[in-house]
Structures are given as C-alpha cells and as structure tokens.
Amino acid sequence: MKIDVIGDVHGCLNELHTLFNKLGYEKQDDSFIHPDGRLPVFVGDITDRGPHSMDVIRLVCGMVLDQNRARYVPGNHCNKLYRYFSGNNVMLKHGLETTVAEFQVLNAKAQSSIKKQFMTLYENAPLYLEIPEANAIVAHAGIKESYIGRYGKKVKTFVLYGDISGEYYPDGRPIRRDWARHYHGDRWIVYGHTPVMEPRLVNKTVNIDTGCVFGNALTAFRLPEEETVTVPSSQPFIAEKFTHFD
C-alpha cells in the first residue's frame, strides 16, 4: 500500500489543492484521485484559523465518507469543533472562532449538512490509525510506543494534545515533552500538531505540521518512499508560532 499522510491543513484549501497536484493526484469533480491508487491520510486539525474550513470539511468528508478514497484521524481542533456542534459550551478561541464565523453565515440547510458531515466523520474516525501495509501509525500529536493498541483517557489526551507537561510558555502555548526522542519502535509514527519549520525526523517518527496556517508550508509524508513533499503557504508568516527543538 502506498500512502500520503497530509499534515495539519487548518482550513488552507488552496494549499491543499496545490499539494495534491504536486503529489500527482488528479482532480475529479469534488475529489482528488491518484492514478496509482495512493491513499491520502489526513493527520487531523483540518479546520480553524485558515480561510476555508467549510470547504476543507466538504472535501475531506467527501473523500473519506462518500468515496472511501482517503482516511482521517482527528486532532484537538477537530475534537473541539465536534464538541461545539454537539452543543457543548466551548470557548470560541484558538482558531475555532474563524470556523464558527464561516459556519454561521451559511443558510440553515448548508449548516445542517456540514454539521452532519463533520460529526459523522469524527464519530467514525479511529483515535489513531494503524496501517500495517505501510508499517506506519498515524496519530495527530503522536503516540508513545507503550500506548499503541490502547485507547484509554490517557492515550486519547496524548494522541490529541501530545506529551503535555502542564507548564506553559509565556505566550500561553503548552510546553510538551519531546516524546519522539524516546521512541524506539520499528513502525513509522507520522504526526503533526506542533508547528515546525521543517519536517522533523527523529528515530522512526516524523512531524509533518510545517505550520501552513502560520505562513510556512503544507507537508505530506509518503510511504513506502519515506520522503516528504512540501508546498509553500500563502498565509501571513507568524514566526512565534513555531517550536524549535535542540
């Protein structure tokens, strides 16, 4: 099986189209299909902050739910949007406010449709995706080796938010432990969540959140080729949003 794991899109529809084109996919109606049958896998956080969250939801739901041509795992922003659509009292900040603003200008029929699509996508998604044919695991914020095969609350928190320490940077970002340095498994772990300027390969892990919504790039990781493919972002660059590892 040949797969293309796509990093955090965050509503950056144009860059997603460009990335699909660079990866060799062909646009057919409202979908993208690879002539060699490659499988796109979305690593979560498809919405928030960027300009086209509604259209990204439509595209991803179409490819995953309707056409069975892609896979998806949820991210923390996906979890928050799901809770908002479920009627929970969710704070409209950290990017959710842009998605809700887009949603609220839709007519009632369109709102009902997109809400149903996204909630179905989320409810049917695995917390993380094991792909034995590609010797890979796709998890939004990564996963510790000891958590693979488990699905408790601790595992869910790790997969959605990373190895959080409970401490924060001065700008409010959570300080996360560098779990990837301690991973020694033989399966690839492909993840995003923490924006980095370049794809970060450590042991057999790769972080492909290259901060498209913060003006850097959108990245895919291809297996079995073990190569990254990147397209530049058209969003304004915000340097302080990126994490720099020693």
TITOR-463653 format. One line per field, with one value per atom (N, C-alpha, C): residue in three letters; atom name; z, y, x; residue number from 0. Coordinates in pm, whole numbers. Layout:
<pts>
type	c(Ala/...)
atom	c(CA/...)
c3	c(Z/...)
c2	c(Y/...)
c1	c(X/...)
seq	c(NUM/...)
</pts>
This chain:
<pts>
type	c(Met/Met/Met/Lys/Lys/Lys/Ile/Ile/Ile/Asp/Asp/Asp/Val/Val/Val/Ile/Ile/Ile/Gly/Gly/Gly/Asp/Asp/Asp/Val/Val/Val/His/His/His/Gly/Gly/Gly/Cys/Cys/Cys/Leu/Leu/Leu/Asn/Asn/Asn/Glu/Glu/Glu/Leu/Leu/Leu/His/His/His/Thr/Thr/Thr/Leu/Leu/Leu/Phe/Phe/Phe/Asn/Asn/Asn/Lys/Lys/Lys/Leu/Leu/Leu/Gly/Gly/Gly/Tyr/Tyr/Tyr/Glu/Glu/Glu/Lys/Lys/Lys/Gln/Gln/Gln/Asp/Asp/Asp/Asp/Asp/Asp/Ser/Ser/Ser/Phe/Phe/Phe/Ile/Ile/Ile/His/His/His/Pro/Pro/Pro/Asp/Asp/Asp/Gly/Gly/Gly/Arg/Arg/Arg/Leu/Leu/Leu/Pro/Pro/Pro/Val/Val/Val/Phe/Phe/Phe/Val/Val/Val/Gly/Gly/Gly/Asp/Asp/Asp/Ile/Ile/Ile/Thr/Thr/Thr/Asp/Asp/Asp/Arg/Arg/Arg/Gly/Gly/Gly/Pro/Pro/Pro/His/His/His/Ser/Ser/Ser/Met/Met/Met/Asp/Asp/Asp/Val/Val/Val/Ile/Ile/Ile/Arg/Arg/Arg/Leu/Leu/Leu/Val/Val/Val/Cys/Cys/Cys/Gly/Gly/Gly/Met/Met/Met/Val/Val/Val/Leu/Leu/Leu/Asp/Asp/Asp/Gln/Gln/Gln/Asn/Asn/Asn/Arg/Arg/Arg/Ala/Ala/Ala/Arg/Arg/Arg/Tyr/Tyr/Tyr/Val/Val/Val/Pro/Pro/Pro/Gly/Gly/Gly/Asn/Asn/Asn/His/His/His/Cys/Cys/Cys/Asn/Asn/Asn/Lys/Lys/Lys/Leu/Leu/Leu/Tyr/Tyr/Tyr/Arg/Arg/Arg/Tyr/Tyr/Tyr/Phe/Phe/Phe/Ser/Ser/Ser/Gly/Gly/Gly/Asn/Asn/Asn/Asn/Asn/Asn/Val/Val/Val/Met/Met/Met/Leu/Leu/Leu/Lys/Lys/Lys/His/His/His/Gly/Gly/Gly/Leu/Leu/Leu/Glu/Glu/Glu/Thr/Thr/Thr/Thr/Thr/Thr/Val/Val/Val/Ala/Ala/Ala/Glu/Glu/Glu/Phe/Phe/Phe/Gln/Gln/Gln/Val/Val/Val/Leu/Leu/Leu/Asn/Asn/Asn/Ala/Ala/Ala/Lys/Lys/Lys/Ala/Ala/Ala/Gln/Gln/Gln/Ser/Ser/Ser/Ser/Ser/Ser/Ile/Ile/Ile/Lys/Lys/Lys/Lys/Lys/Lys/Gln/Gln/Gln/Phe/Phe/Phe/Met/Met/Met/Thr/Thr/Thr/Leu/Leu/Leu/Tyr/Tyr/Tyr/Glu/Glu/Glu/Asn/Asn/Asn/Ala/Ala/Ala/Pro/Pro/Pro/Leu/Leu/Leu/Tyr/Tyr/Tyr/Leu/Leu/Leu/Glu/Glu/Glu/Ile/Ile/Ile/Pro/Pro/Pro/Glu/Glu/Glu/Ala/Ala/Ala/Asn/Asn/Asn/Ala/Ala/Ala/Ile/Ile/Ile/Val/Val/Val/Ala/Ala/Ala/His/His/His/Ala/Ala/Ala/Gly/Gly/Gly/Ile/Ile/Ile/Lys/Lys/Lys/Glu/Glu/Glu/Ser/Ser/Ser/Tyr/Tyr/Tyr/Ile/Ile/Ile/Gly/Gly/Gly/Arg/Arg/Arg/Tyr/Tyr/Tyr/Gly/Gly/Gly/Lys/Lys/Lys/Lys/Lys/Lys/Val/Val/Val/Lys/Lys/Lys/Thr/Thr/Thr/Phe/Phe/Phe/Val/Val/Val/Leu/Leu/Leu/Tyr/Tyr/Tyr/Gly/Gly/Gly/Asp/Asp/Asp/Ile/Ile/Ile/Ser/Ser/Ser/Gly/Gly/Gly/Glu/Glu/Glu/Tyr/Tyr/Tyr/Tyr/Tyr/Tyr/Pro/Pro/Pro/Asp/Asp/Asp/Gly/Gly/Gly/Arg/Arg/Arg/Pro/Pro/Pro/Ile/Ile/Ile/Arg/Arg/Arg/Arg/Arg/Arg/Asp/Asp/Asp/Trp/Trp/Trp/Ala/Ala/Ala/Arg/Arg/Arg/His/His/His/Tyr/Tyr/Tyr/His/His/His/Gly/Gly/Gly/Asp/Asp/Asp/Arg/Arg/Arg/Trp/Trp/Trp/Ile/Ile/Ile/Val/Val/Val/Tyr/Tyr/Tyr/Gly/Gly/Gly/His/His/His/Thr/Thr/Thr/Pro/Pro/Pro/Val/Val/Val/Met/Met/Met/Glu/Glu/Glu/Pro/Pro/Pro/Arg/Arg/Arg/Leu/Leu/Leu/Val/Val/Val/Asn/Asn/Asn/Lys/Lys/Lys/Thr/Thr/Thr/Val/Val/Val/Asn/Asn/Asn/Ile/Ile/Ile/Asp/Asp/Asp/Thr/Thr/Thr/Gly/Gly/Gly/Cys/Cys/Cys/Val/Val/Val/Phe/Phe/Phe/Gly/Gly/Gly/Asn/Asn/Asn/Ala/Ala/Ala/Leu/Leu/Leu/Thr/Thr/Thr/Ala/Ala/Ala/Phe/Phe/Phe/Arg/Arg/Arg/Leu/Leu/Leu/Pro/Pro/Pro/Glu/Glu/Glu/Glu/Glu/Glu/Glu/Glu/Glu/Thr/Thr/Thr/Val/Val/Val/Thr/Thr/Thr/Val/Val/Val/Pro/Pro/Pro/Ser/Ser/Ser/Ser/Ser/Ser/Gln/Gln/Gln/Pro/Pro/Pro/Phe/Phe/Phe/Ile/Ile/Ile/Ala/Ala/Ala/Glu/Glu/Glu/Lys/Lys/Lys/Phe/Phe/Phe/Thr/Thr/Thr/His/His/His/Phe/Phe/Phe/Asp/Asp/Asp)
atom	c(N/CA/C/N/CA/C/N/CA/C/N/CA/C/N/CA/C/N/CA/C/N/CA/C/N/CA/C/N/CA/C/N/CA/C/N/CA/C/N/CA/C/N/CA/C/N/CA/C/N/CA/C/N/CA/C/N/CA/C/N/CA/C/N/CA/C/N/CA/C/N/CA/C/N/CA/C/N/CA/C/N/CA/C/N/CA/C/N/CA/C/N/CA/C/N/CA/C/N/CA/C/N/CA/C/N/CA/C/N/CA/C/N/CA/C/N/CA/C/N/CA/C/N/CA/C/N/CA/C/N/CA/C/N/CA/C/N/CA/C/N/CA/C/N/CA/C/N/CA/C/N/CA/C/N/CA/C/N/CA/C/N/CA/C/N/CA/C/N/CA/C/N/CA/C/N/CA/C/N/CA/C/N/CA/C/N/CA/C/N/CA/C/N/CA/C/N/CA/C/N/CA/C/N/CA/C/N/CA/C/N/CA/C/N/CA/C/N/CA/C/N/CA/C/N/CA/C/N/CA/C/N/CA/C/N/CA/C/N/CA/C/N/CA/C/N/CA/C/N/CA/C/N/CA/C/N/CA/C/N/CA/C/N/CA/C/N/CA/C/N/CA/C/N/CA/C/N/CA/C/N/CA/C/N/CA/C/N/CA/C/N/CA/C/N/CA/C/N/CA/C/N/CA/C/N/CA/C/N/CA/C/N/CA/C/N/CA/C/N/CA/C/N/CA/C/N/CA/C/N/CA/C/N/CA/C/N/CA/C/N/CA/C/N/CA/C/N/CA/C/N/CA/C/N/CA/C/N/CA/C/N/CA/C/N/CA/C/N/CA/C/N/CA/C/N/CA/C/N/CA/C/N/CA/C/N/CA/C/N/CA/C/N/CA/C/N/CA/C/N/CA/C/N/CA/C/N/CA/C/N/CA/C/N/CA/C/N/CA/C/N/CA/C/N/CA/C/N/CA/C/N/CA/C/N/CA/C/N/CA/C/N/CA/C/N/CA/C/N/CA/C/N/CA/C/N/CA/C/N/CA/C/N/CA/C/N/CA/C/N/CA/C/N/CA/C/N/CA/C/N/CA/C/N/CA/C/N/CA/C/N/CA/C/N/CA/C/N/CA/C/N/CA/C/N/CA/C/N/CA/C/N/CA/C/N/CA/C/N/CA/C/N/CA/C/N/CA/C/N/CA/C/N/CA/C/N/CA/C/N/CA/C/N/CA/C/N/CA/C/N/CA/C/N/CA/C/N/CA/C/N/CA/C/N/CA/C/N/CA/C/N/CA/C/N/CA/C/N/CA/C/N/CA/C/N/CA/C/N/CA/C/N/CA/C/N/CA/C/N/CA/C/N/CA/C/N/CA/C/N/CA/C/N/CA/C/N/CA/C/N/CA/C/N/CA/C/N/CA/C/N/CA/C/N/CA/C/N/CA/C/N/CA/C/N/CA/C/N/CA/C/N/CA/C/N/CA/C/N/CA/C/N/CA/C/N/CA/C/N/CA/C/N/CA/C/N/CA/C/N/CA/C/N/CA/C/N/CA/C/N/CA/C/N/CA/C/N/CA/C/N/CA/C/N/CA/C/N/CA/C/N/CA/C/N/CA/C/N/CA/C/N/CA/C/N/CA/C/N/CA/C/N/CA/C/N/CA/C/N/CA/C/N/CA/C/N/CA/C/N/CA/C/N/CA/C/N/CA/C/N/CA/C/N/CA/C/N/CA/C/N/CA/C/N/CA/C/N/CA/C/N/CA/C/N/CA/C/N/CA/C/N/CA/C/N/CA/C/N/CA/C/N/CA/C/N/CA/C/N/CA/C/N/CA/C/N/CA/C/N/CA/C/N/CA/C/N/CA/C/N/CA/C/N/CA/C/N/CA/C/N/CA/C/N/CA/C/N/CA/C/N/CA/C/N/CA/C/N/CA/C)
c3	c(0/0/0/-85/-89/-32/65/133/130/139/152/274/383/505/496/514/493/627/646/772/799/912/959/854/800/692/748/857/923/827/741/655/536/509/397/271/212/99/-25/-59/-181/-174/-57/-40/-47/4/-4/-150/-228/-372/-438/-405/-464/-426/-299/-253/-325/-339/-412/-555/-619/-756/-759/-663/-659/-633/-556/-526/-643/-748/-866/-869/-779/-779/-889/-937/-1041/-982/-1013/-961/-1044/-978/-1044/-967/-1029/-962/-834/-718/-592/-514/-583/-518/-587/-522/-581/-580/-694/-711/-769/-714/-768/-869/-986/-1090/-1046/-947/-897/-775/-742/-631/-493/-480/-350/-257/-127/-27/54/45/132/273/373/513/580/631/696/843/891/1027/1131/1092/1187/1178/1254/1251/1108/1048/911/910/1026/1034/1129/1139/1235/1183/1206/1177/1029/941/798/735/605/543/490/476/405/478/606/684/634/592/545/420/327/204/231/327/362/423/509/564/451/357/246/166/137/58/134/260/337/360/396/418/290/178/50/20/39/7/105/234/336/344/356/382/254/155/36/-64/-86/-193/-140/-9/51/-17/-44/-114/-24/103/195/336/427/569/649/773/857/1003/1078/1224/1281/1395/1449/1523/1523/1604/1714/1796/1907/1859/1746/1692/1639/1584/1539/1659/1767/1889/1941/1935/1986/1898/1766/1675/1694/1714/1739/1865/1969/2093/2074/1992/1960/1887/1784/1708/1795/1900/1990/2091/2090/2179/2310/2322/2444/2450/2570/2588/2568/2443/2406/2384/2435/2416/2269/2213/2072/2061/2076/2064/2015/1998/1944/1805/1729/1590/1566/1669/1649/1606/1650/1616/1465/1391/1245/1178/1227/1172/1201/1323/1361/1282/1258/1178/1036/977/844/848/951/966/980/1056/1090/972/870/754/653/675/587/614/513/538/619/668/760/699/571/504/495/459/447/584/686/822/865/841/880/808/681/600/650/670/708/850/937/1075/1075/998/990/930/823/759/859/925/1014/1133/1192/1309/1272/1153/1106/1084/1023/1001/1134/1232/1362/1434/1434/1508/1450/1322/1257/1245/1295/1283/1399/1371/1479/1552/1679/1753/1688/1645/1565/1468/1362/1254/1240/1258/1233/1089/1012/872/854/883/876/738/632/496/466/541/522/639/733/853/925/942/995/1088/1176/1261/1242/1218/1203/1324/1398/1519/1524/1552/1537/1607/1736/1810/1841/1779/1804/1907/1935/2032/2086/2217/2277/2240/2234/2195/2289/2419/2517/2504/2432/2415/2291/2201/2077/2109/2058/2086/2203/2269/2383/2346/2422/2386/2506/2622/2740/2734/2844/2852/2837/2901/2890/2746/2677/2537/2451/2473/2396/2416/2541/2569/2498/2502/2437/2286/2227/2081/2031/2108/2065/2099/2212/2262/2275/2260/2276/2420/2445/2579/2660/2705/2774/2915/2957/3087/3194/3153/3248/3266/3201/3207/3073/3076/2958/2928/2800/2758/2794/2796/2829/2739/2612/2522/2536/2631/2658/2593/2506/2443/2546/2543/2639/2607/2710/2693/2684/2576/2553/2563/2620/2626/2488/2464/2334/2330/2321/2328/2215/2099/1982/2007/2090/2118/2192/2256/2336/2265/2139/2063/1995/2012/1953/1878/1837/1763/1620/1551/1412/1312/1363/1274/1268/1153/1140/1222/1295/1355/1286/1217/1141/1213/1244/1327/1289/1355/1334/1466/1472/1595/1639/1642/1688/1567/1534/1413/1419/1315/1299/1160/1147/1020/910/948/853/908/822/873/967/1081/1184/1195/1153/1162/1279/1374/1491/1511/1518/1522/1407/1431/1319/1333/1366/1375/1284/1234/1154/1185/1223/1245/1115/1058/929/941/1065/1077/1056/932/900/897/975/1002/881/798/679/716/818/855/917/955/1010/907/779/673/626/667/625/508/537/430/473/372/395/345/428/400/401/313/314/332/395/409/332/241/154/200/202/229/117/73/136/101/25/-21/93/205/318/276/204/160/192/213/237/110/92/-19/40/4/69/-35/-4/-87/4/-49/35/69/184/229/171/152/110/227/348/467/522/602/663/757/755/838/981/1078/1221/1289/1303/1348/1485/1576/1715/1733/1631/1644/1628/1592/1562/1680/1699/1804/1747/1821/1780/1880/1832/1920/1920/2030/2038/1946)
c2	c(-120/0/125/220/347/456/529/631/767/871/1008/1069/1083/1141/1293/1363/1508/1579/1675/1748/1837/1908/1992/2096/2084/2173/2305/2298/2419/2516/2461/2547/2606/2561/2615/2533/2558/2479/2492/2613/2632/2558/2563/2491/2340/2293/2150/2107/2187/2158/2152/2250/2256/2134/2092/1974/1849/1832/1717/1715/1831/1839/1798/1847/1815/1666/1605/1462/1375/1437/1362/1321/1378/1349/1427/1373/1439/1477/1599/1646/1587/1523/1468/1511/1597/1657/1726/1685/1748/1659/1588/1493/1492/1427/1408/1259/1208/1066/1050/958/932/819/836/732/598/602/478/422/481/430/461/566/603/648/628/658/782/892/1007/981/1024/1011/1147/1203/1334/1316/1394/1374/1458/1512/1587/1737/1811/1958/2009/1968/2012/2151/2201/2331/2426/2547/2652/2735/2863/2964/3000/2903/2930/2981/3017/3088/3002/2870/2790/2659/2669/2548/2471/2542/2472/2389/2447/2373/2257/2273/2161/2047/2082/1978/1904/1979/1915/1822/1868/1787/1661/1676/1560/1462/1513/1423/1349/1419/1356/1242/1269/1168/1051/1079/974/898/972/909/864/951/922/832/861/789/682/680/584/588/711/729/789/809/869/821/846/817/944/944/1063/1021/1089/1077/1217/1227/1359/1424/1557/1634/1706/1780/1852/1958/2023/2121/2052/1934/1855/1819/1779/1744/1862/1980/2100/2139/2128/2159/2058/1932/1830/1863/1905/1941/2064/2157/2276/2232/2149/2101/2016/1955/1872/1957/2088/2178/2208/2165/2194/2342/2391/2530/2541/2563/2564/2709/2743/2877/2898/3007/3036/3112/3037/3098/2992/3032/2945/2893/2972/2936/2890/2837/2790/2904/3025/3140/3163/3133/3153/3049/2925/2819/2848/2889/2920/3039/3138/3255/3211/3122/3069/2992/2912/2828/2912/3020/3099/3179/3203/3276/3183/3053/2958/2960/2924/2912/2785/2772/2663/2526/2511/2381/2346/2444/2421/2393/2464/2440/2297/2253/2118/2014/2038/1943/1932/2046/2044/1990/2024/1973/1820/1768/1623/1554/1614/1558/1547/1659/1661/1568/1570/1485/1337/1302/1163/1127/1219/1197/1170/1256/1245/1117/1088/971/839/839/716/704/806/805/728/653/592/700/680/776/791/679/680/563/568/472/384/255/161/110/125/83/-19/-146/-248/-258/-237/-250/-145/-34/71/77/-17/-20/115/167/303/316/415/458/608/653/796/841/936/987/1137/1214/1359/1421/1394/1452/1349/1232/1125/1027/923/823/752/731/655/508/442/300/217/249/171/193/298/328/262/214/155/32/31/-77/-48/66/105/228/250/357/427/427/491/642/705/852/910/848/894/891/783/767/875/897/999/1137/1172/1302/1315/1210/1212/1228/1148/1149/1283/1347/1475/1595/1589/1708/1692/1571/1548/1517/1510/1477/1605/1652/1781/1771/1876/1877/1947/2022/2102/2241/2267/2400/2472/2605/2686/2785/2816/2924/3057/3166/3298/3339/3292/3330/3239/3146/3062/2925/2899/2767/2663/2544/2441/2390/2362/2302/2151/2094/1950/1880/1762/1683/1625/1601/1552/1399/1346/1201/1127/1194/1126/1078/1149/1110/976/938/816/701/725/620/531/400/308/195/218/116/104/0/-21/20/71/125/277/333/478/535/644/721/857/884/1007/1094/1218/1303/1450/1536/1680/1753/1848/1916/2028/2003/2103/2164/2292/2351/2360/2310/2316/2372/2435/2498/2398/2284/2177/2046/1951/1821/1766/1715/1673/1521/1462/1317/1284/1207/1162/1014/931/787/750/675/643/721/851/939/1058/1115/1237/1330/1453/1558/1635/1631/1698/1821/1873/2001/2113/2156/2264/2400/2412/2542/2615/2546/2611/2734/2720/2830/2947/2923/3030/3080/3047/3110/3035/2909/2838/2743/2626/2527/2417/2347/2228/2108/2005/1892/1760/1670/1530/1440/1324/1221/1099/1053/941/812/706/572/479/386/342/425/533/608/675/701/771/908/981/1115/1216/1340/1448/1531/1582/1672/1794/1912/2035/2139/2216/2332/2455/2573/2693/2742/2807/2865/3005/3045/3181/3266/3209/3282/3371/3472/3558/3476/3506/3431/3484/3391/3427/3343/3399/3324/3262/3334/3287/3163/3120/3002/2871/2879/2757/2713/2583/2525/2488/2520/2487/2391/2273/2170/2180/2138/2137/2030)
c1	c(84/0/88/54/126/36/90/8/78/-4/44/-24/52/-3/10/-102/-107/-115/-26/-16/-136/-133/-243/-282/-403/-449/-503/-577/-630/-701/-785/-865/-792/-668/-589/-619/-733/-783/-693/-651/-573/-440/-377/-251/-272/-386/-417/-433/-503/-516/-378/-293/-159/-77/-90/-16/-63/-193/-245/-189/-187/-133/13/91/234/257/167/177/131/79/37/-108/-189/-332/-402/-511/-591/-726/-769/-898/-1011/-1104/-1222/-1345/-1425/-1541/-1493/-1542/-1501/-1406/-1319/-1231/-1095/-999/-867/-834/-789/-761/-622/-545/-411/-418/-355/-363/-302/-213/-153/-225/-340/-419/-364/-282/-227/-341/-319/-422/-381/-457/-428/-480/-402/-441/-424/-534/-530/-498/-399/-348/-424/-539/-622/-603/-685/-686/-704/-815/-845/-907/-954/-1021/-949/-1004/-962/-844/-857/-754/-744/-751/-737/-866/-859/-972/-1086/-1066/-1168/-1200/-1233/-1259/-1380/-1486/-1606/-1576/-1501/-1469/-1374/-1284/-1196/-1278/-1375/-1463/-1534/-1589/-1662/-1571/-1449/-1356/-1316/-1275/-1229/-1343/-1460/-1574/-1611/-1606/-1636/-1540/-1411/-1309/-1311/-1336/-1331/-1464/-1575/-1705/-1776/-1782/-1863/-1792/-1662/-1591/-1496/-1471/-1378/-1242/-1196/-1067/-960/-991/-895/-926/-832/-852/-826/-875/-866/-857/-772/-773/-797/-864/-898/-781/-781/-689/-763/-692/-755/-852/-822/-917/-1043/-1027/-1143/-1232/-1167/-1239/-1319/-1259/-1326/-1445/-1427/-1537/-1650/-1616/-1719/-1798/-1728/-1797/-1885/-1841/-1923/-2050/-2034/-2150/-2243/-2189/-2270/-2347/-2324/-2398/-2328/-2203/-2128/-2088/-2066/-2026/-1875/-1835/-1694/-1649/-1531/-1477/-1441/-1489/-1461/-1329/-1220/-1087/-988/-863/-758/-792/-866/-896/-1037/-1104/-1241/-1332/-1301/-1386/-1393/-1284/-1287/-1377/-1371/-1457/-1604/-1634/-1773/-1825/-1740/-1782/-1819/-1741/-1773/-1905/-1921/-2040/-2166/-2156/-2275/-2330/-2250/-2303/-2370/-2362/-2431/-2581/-2659/-2803/-2830/-2951/-2985/-2960/-2992/-2973/-2825/-2743/-2599/-2537/-2585/-2536/-2566/-2688/-2729/-2644/-2616/-2540/-2395/-2331/-2189/-2172/-2266/-2261/-2274/-2369/-2388/-2265/-2211/-2092/-1976/-1947/-1830/-1849/-1967/-1991/-1982/-2029/-2018/-1872/-1796/-1653/-1583/-1609/-1543/-1583/-1711/-1761/-1711/-1681/-1636/-1485/-1414/-1268/-1205/-1100/-1023/-944/-914/-834/-697/-640/-518/-529/-453/-470/-346/-363/-254/-267/-159/-159/-47/-74/32/96/16/69/176/174/274/372/357/440/436/314/301/181/193/83/68/-54/-82/-161/-106/-170/-146/-250/-241/-120/-104/9/115/105/199/146/223/182/306/308/418/405/518/517/430/433/356/205/164/22/-38/46/-5/-90/-212/-307/-399/-376/-460/-544/-656/-748/-810/-744/-799/-788/-828/-829/-689/-591/-452/-405/-439/-397/-463/-592/-663/-603/-571/-510/-376/-297/-165/-180/-267/-283/-336/-424/-481/-393/-324/-254/-103/-52/91/127/257/307/315/199/192/248/317/383/302/198/121/178/292/352/331/350/320/431/448/537/471/548/491/373/373/264/141/145/29/32/131/140/185/127/170/309/384/517/499/549/533/668/668/790/822/948/993/987/866/844/916/930/987/1130/1204/1343/1351/1242/1241/1168/1131/1062/1166/1151/1248/1177/1053/979/1026/978/1019/911/798/695/707/681/678/562/588/481/480/370/356/254/293/208/226/148/156/144/51/11/104/235/331/401/372/430/582/646/791/822/938/972/1004/1060/1092/1037/999/957/1065/1023/1119/1122/1233/1250/1340/1286/1360/1329/1434/1414/1321/1216/1126/995/1008/891/913/804/815/698/732/633/617/497/474/383/366/295/397/408/502/433/326/266/212/135/79/-4/-88/-177/-100/24/109/211/186/263/385/404/525/498/441/424/327/273/192/272/279/369/294/337/292/413/390/494/449/532/497/563/483/534/489/571/698/820/804/922/1000/930/992/1045/961/1001/892/934/839/822/700/668/601/648/605/567/461/426/420/456/457/318/308/181/164/38/8/-44/-39/-86/26/-9/95/183/313/407/408/395/395/502/621/738/722/654/649/562/491/406/482/610/686/771/777/860/996/1101/1237/1297/1336/1392/1545/1605/1751/1809)
seq	c(0/0/0/1/1/1/2/2/2/3/3/3/4/4/4/5/5/5/6/6/6/7/7/7/8/8/8/9/9/9/10/10/10/11/11/11/12/12/12/13/13/13/14/14/14/15/15/15/16/16/16/17/17/17/18/18/18/19/19/19/20/20/20/21/21/21/22/22/22/23/23/23/24/24/24/25/25/25/26/26/26/27/27/27/28/28/28/29/29/29/30/30/30/31/31/31/32/32/32/33/33/33/34/34/34/35/35/35/36/36/36/37/37/37/38/38/38/39/39/39/40/40/40/41/41/41/42/42/42/43/43/43/44/44/44/45/45/45/46/46/46/47/47/47/48/48/48/49/49/49/50/50/50/51/51/51/52/52/52/53/53/53/54/54/54/55/55/55/56/56/56/57/57/57/58/58/58/59/59/59/60/60/60/61/61/61/62/62/62/63/63/63/64/64/64/65/65/65/66/66/66/67/67/67/68/68/68/69/69/69/70/70/70/71/71/71/72/72/72/73/73/73/74/74/74/75/75/75/76/76/76/77/77/77/78/78/78/79/79/79/80/80/80/81/81/81/82/82/82/83/83/83/84/84/84/85/85/85/86/86/86/87/87/87/88/88/88/89/89/89/90/90/90/91/91/91/92/92/92/93/93/93/94/94/94/95/95/95/96/96/96/97/97/97/98/98/98/99/99/99/100/100/100/101/101/101/102/102/102/103/103/103/104/104/104/105/105/105/106/106/106/107/107/107/108/108/108/109/109/109/110/110/110/111/111/111/112/112/112/113/113/113/114/114/114/115/115/115/116/116/116/117/117/117/118/118/118/119/119/119/120/120/120/121/121/121/122/122/122/123/123/123/124/124/124/125/125/125/126/126/126/127/127/127/128/128/128/129/129/129/130/130/130/131/131/131/132/132/132/133/133/133/134/134/134/135/135/135/136/136/136/137/137/137/138/138/138/139/139/139/140/140/140/141/141/141/142/142/142/143/143/143/144/144/144/145/145/145/146/146/146/147/147/147/148/148/148/149/149/149/150/150/150/151/151/151/152/152/152/153/153/153/154/154/154/155/155/155/156/156/156/157/157/157/158/158/158/159/159/159/160/160/160/161/161/161/162/162/162/163/163/163/164/164/164/165/165/165/166/166/166/167/167/167/168/168/168/169/169/169/170/170/170/171/171/171/172/172/172/173/173/173/174/174/174/175/175/175/176/176/176/177/177/177/178/178/178/179/179/179/180/180/180/181/181/181/182/182/182/183/183/183/184/184/184/185/185/185/186/186/186/187/187/187/188/188/188/189/189/189/190/190/190/191/191/191/192/192/192/193/193/193/194/194/194/195/195/195/196/196/196/197/197/197/198/198/198/199/199/199/200/200/200/201/201/201/202/202/202/203/203/203/204/204/204/205/205/205/206/206/206/207/207/207/208/208/208/209/209/209/210/210/210/211/211/211/212/212/212/213/213/213/214/214/214/215/215/215/216/216/216/217/217/217/218/218/218/219/219/219/220/220/220/221/221/221/222/222/222/223/223/223/224/224/224/225/225/225/226/226/226/227/227/227/228/228/228/229/229/229/230/230/230/231/231/231/232/232/232/233/233/233/234/234/234/235/235/235/236/236/236/237/237/237/238/238/238/239/239/239/240/240/240/241/241/241/242/242/242/243/243/243/244/244/244/245/245/245)
</pts>
